[in-house]
Amino acid sequence: MTDRKLALEAWESLFRAQHELFTEMMADFDHSDVTQAEYDVLLTVTRSPDMTARLRDITANMLISQPSVSRLVDRMVTRGLVAKCADPDDGRGALIRATDEGARAFRSLATVHGRSIADRMSRLDDDELRTLRDLAEKLRAR
């Protein structure tokens, strides 16, 4: 049986570490035309085949509600970062594709943000990073 006090201490430490790192990394977006939320959308889209993802898959990867994701994507369409069309396999769904401009903006920011993440995570050695990754995946498993 899990020690309840230890579980609470571990949770609080994990939560605070994530919050502090996230707050520090928000500076990566200070001089970018792409917001952190837009970056998250582009991350999902650019990693998908043909740089196209279903809106529901983007929503599943975001920490905001489906209506908020839809509004965000609509703003990104207006800005020329993504294109949106009907999903032929889901009459109620939509496909989101990164435009050339959106892919360029993502790659430019991903280089900076990737370096920032690697720098902040360098407090851990490779074995610790693997352990952290594996433990986080174990916590996420349903």
C-alpha positions in Angstrom: 0.0 0.0 0.0 1.3 3.5 -0.9 2.3 5.8 1.9 -0.3 8.6 1.7 2.0 11.3 3.2 4.8 10.4 0.8 2.3 10.3 -2.2 1.2 13.9 -1.3 4.8 15.1 -0.9 5.7 13.6 -4.3 2.7 15.1 -6.0 3.4 18.5 -4.5 7.0 18.4 -5.6 6.1 17.2 -9.1 3.4 19.9 -9.4 5.7 22.7 -8.2 8.6 21.6 -10.4 6.3 21.5 -13.5 4.8 24.9 -12.6 8.2 26.6 -12.1 9.7 25.1 -15.3 6.6 26.1 -17.3 6.7 29.6 -15.9 10.4 29.9 -16.8 9.9 28.6 -20.3 7.1 31.0 -21.1 9.9 33.5 -21.7 10.7 31.5 -24.9 7.5 33.0 -26.4 8.2 36.7 -25.4 9.7 37.7 -28.8 7.7 35.4 -31.0 4.6 36.0 -33.1 3.4 32.5 -32.0 1.8 32.1 -28.6 2.4 29.1 -26.4 -1.1 27.8 -27.2 -0.6 28.2 -31.0 2.8 26.4 -30.6 1.0 23.5 -29.0 -1.5 23.3 -31.9 1.4 23.5 -34.4 3.3 20.8 -32.5 0.5 18.3 -32.9 -0.2 19.3 -36.6 3.5 19.3 -37.8 4.1 15.9 -36.2 1.2 14.4 -38.0 1.3 12.8 -41.4 1.2 15.5 -44.2 1.2 18.1 -41.4 -2.5 17.5 -41.0 -4.4 16.5 -37.8 -8.0 16.0 -36.8 -9.3 18.8 -34.6 -10.3 16.2 -32.0 -6.7 15.0 -31.8 -5.4 18.5 -31.3 -8.0 19.0 -28.6 -6.9 15.8 -26.9 -3.3 17.2 -26.6 -4.3 20.6 -25.3 -5.1 21.6 -21.7 -8.0 23.8 -22.7 -11.6 23.0 -23.6 -12.8 22.0 -27.1 -14.6 25.3 -27.7 -11.4 27.2 -26.8 -9.4 25.0 -29.1 -11.8 25.7 -31.9 -11.7 29.4 -31.4 -7.9 29.3 -31.2 -7.7 27.3 -34.5 -10.1 29.8 -36.2 -7.8 32.7 -35.1 -4.8 30.7 -36.5 -6.6 30.2 -39.8 -7.2 34.0 -40.0 -3.5 34.6 -39.3 -2.5 32.1 -42.0 -0.7 29.6 -39.7 -3.1 26.7 -40.5 -5.8 25.8 -42.9 -9.1 24.1 -41.9 -11.3 21.8 -43.9 -14.1 19.3 -43.3 -13.0 15.8 -42.2 -14.2 13.4 -44.9 -14.3 10.6 -42.3 -16.2 12.5 -39.7 -19.1 14.8 -40.8 -18.9 16.9 -37.6 -15.1 17.0 -37.5 -12.4 19.1 -39.1 -8.9 18.6 -40.5 -6.2 21.1 -39.6 -3.2 21.5 -41.8 -0.1 23.6 -41.2 0.5 26.2 -43.9 4.0 26.9 -45.1 4.0 30.0 -43.0 2.8 28.1 -39.9 5.4 25.3 -40.4 8.2 27.9 -40.7 7.0 29.8 -37.6 6.8 26.5 -35.7 10.3 25.4 -36.7 11.9 28.7 -35.9 10.3 28.7 -32.4 10.9 25.0 -31.9 14.6 25.5 -32.2 14.7 28.1 -29.5 12.2 26.3 -27.2 13.9 23.0 -27.7 17.2 24.5 -26.6 15.5 26.1 -23.6 13.9 22.8 -22.6 17.2 20.9 -23.0 19.0 23.5 -20.9 16.5 23.4 -18.1 16.4 19.6 -18.1 20.2 19.3 -18.1 20.0 19.4 -14.3 19.3 15.7 -14.7 21.6 13.2 -16.3 20.4 10.8 -19.1 19.5 8.0 -16.7 17.5 10.4 -14.6 15.7 11.8 -17.7 14.8 8.3 -18.8 13.5 7.5 -15.3 11.5 10.7 -15.2 10.0 10.0 -18.7 9.1 6.5 -17.7 7.6 7.5 -14.4 5.6 10.3 -16.0 4.3 7.8 -18.7 3.4 5.4 -15.9 1.4 8.1 -14.1 -0.4 8.9 -17.4 -1.3 5.3 -18.2 -5.0 4.6 -17.7 
